[in-house]
Amino acid sequence: MTLYCKSVESLPSFISLESLKSLTLSACSSLKKFPDIEGNMESLLELNLDGTAIEDLPPSFGLLTGRSCLNLGDCKNLLCLPSSIKYLTSLKNLILVRVFCILSEEEIAESKSREQGSMEQCIAISYSVL
């Protein structure tokens, strides 16, 4: 399934799309939130979120265990990866090109609790990893 629509702002929760192998939301520049995954999506091998306005990914993201390629390139608003990403044992390619700041969930909570947020521990990433 491929969507190239700049006006898409949100998607419904993914209940169960068992046969979906590839989901491309590239350049959906108004998409700020990736939906929760509530069903079996183990067949999803490739997820392209490059060029979206996504700020964070839901904890249920770790349920996408069959995924081998995750493209988050140009997700300039992305603050962190969920800790559940460690469950993506089939992940072969993680693309983080032009993702400028990734904080851990703990660092985000800490900076939100401060009166003046600090980005001192921000890690610059400008290349593909894995």
Protein Blocks (a to p, Z undefined) as FASTA:
>chain_A
ZZddfklmbdcddfblcklmbdcfehilkbmbdcddfbdcklpmbdcfehiabfbdcfkl
mmmmmbmbdcfehilkbmbdcfklmmmmmbmbdcfehiabdcdfklmmmmmmpmbdcfkl
pccdfbdeZZ
